[in-house]
C-alpha cells in the first residue's frame, strides 16, 4: 500500500482515531473526551498522515496494535511498510531506527515495557545521543523512542520501572512525559516533527483515564512546564502519572485549609525552570514527587536547582517524595512503594511546620 493511498482524510482520521460519541463533538475541530491511549493513537496517525517519512517500528505494533493497543489499526491505515512489526530485539530495533533516520526517515520506536529498554540502552546512550556530535555534517537525527513506564498496573518484574533519570543524565537526548491526553496528542506529534532524538515516556497508569483533547488549539510546546493548579502556600512538582496524584493531594490539602500549587514538569530534559522558580518564590516551599527512586534522581536535581536559584525565598528545605531505593517490589506491595496523596500531604505538613 503506498503512502498516498493510505493517508486518510481529516474526517476519516477524526472518526477513526478520536472515536467520538455522537454527542461528544460535531466536527473534527471540536474538543472531545478520550483516554491517553487513544490520544496517542490519534497523534501517531496525524504524524503518519502529515509526513510519509514517518515510520513506526516495534514488537507486535502492527497486527496486534501493541500490548497497550496504542498503534491499533494504524497498520491497516498506513500499510505494513510504515507500521512494521520487528523481532524481539531492542538493540536491533534502536539501531535500525538510527540507520533509517540517517537516511532521511523519521522512525518512531515502541519499547514494549519500560524494563525491556535495557538491551537497547547502549544504542540509545552511546549511539543515538552522540551521533549528531560525532557527525558534524549530520543536521538531524529524528528518532522518537516511546516507552510505557511507571507503576500502578499490578504487573511483574521489568514491567513497572521508572528509567527517566538514566536518559535525562545523557546529553544529546530530549526526555519528555505527558500527564494528560491532550498533551500526549500534541507532544508526540512535536517529538516526531523535531530533528533531535526524543525519549517519549508514557505513564502507563494514565493510558485509560479520559481527558479533554483539543485537536485544534490545544498545543503547548513540549518543553514548557505548566501550572496545573494555582496555589499560594506550597509548590508541588511532578511529571507523568505523579501529576494526577499531586492534584489529588492539592484538593485534599485545600479541604484542610492549605493552598497548594501544582507544576506539571512535562519535560524532564531540558527542564523549563521559570514556572518552578516563580512558584517557589511565591510559596516559599517545595515538594517534588516521583515514582522513581529518590537517590540521584529528577527530584534531586529539582531540589538542588531550586536551592541554588531561590534560596533566599525558601521558608523550608525542599523535600522529595519518591519510590524507595529498592528494586521495584512484587505487585502486591506496589501500593506501599509508590508515593500516594497521603505521602505527599505528609511532606506538605513537614514543609509548613518547618
Secondary structure, 3 states (H helix, E strand, C coil): CCHHHHCCCHHHHHHHHHCCCCCCCCCCCCCEEEEHHHHHHHHHHHHHHHCCCEEEEECCCCCCCCCCCCCCCHHHHHCCCCEEECCCCHHHHHHHHHHHHHCCCEEEEEECCHHHHHHHHHHHHHHHCCHHHHCCCCCCCCCEEEEEECCCCCCCCCCCCCCHHHHHCCCCCEEECCCCHHHHHHHHHHHHHCCCCEEEEEEHHHCCCEEEECCCCCCCCCCCCEEEECCCCEEEEECCCHHHHHHHHHHHHHHCCCCEEEEECCEEECCCCHHHHHHHHHHCCEEEEEEEECCCCHHHHHHHHHHHHCHHHCCCCCEEEEECCCCCCCHHHHHHHCCCHHHHHHHHHHHHHC
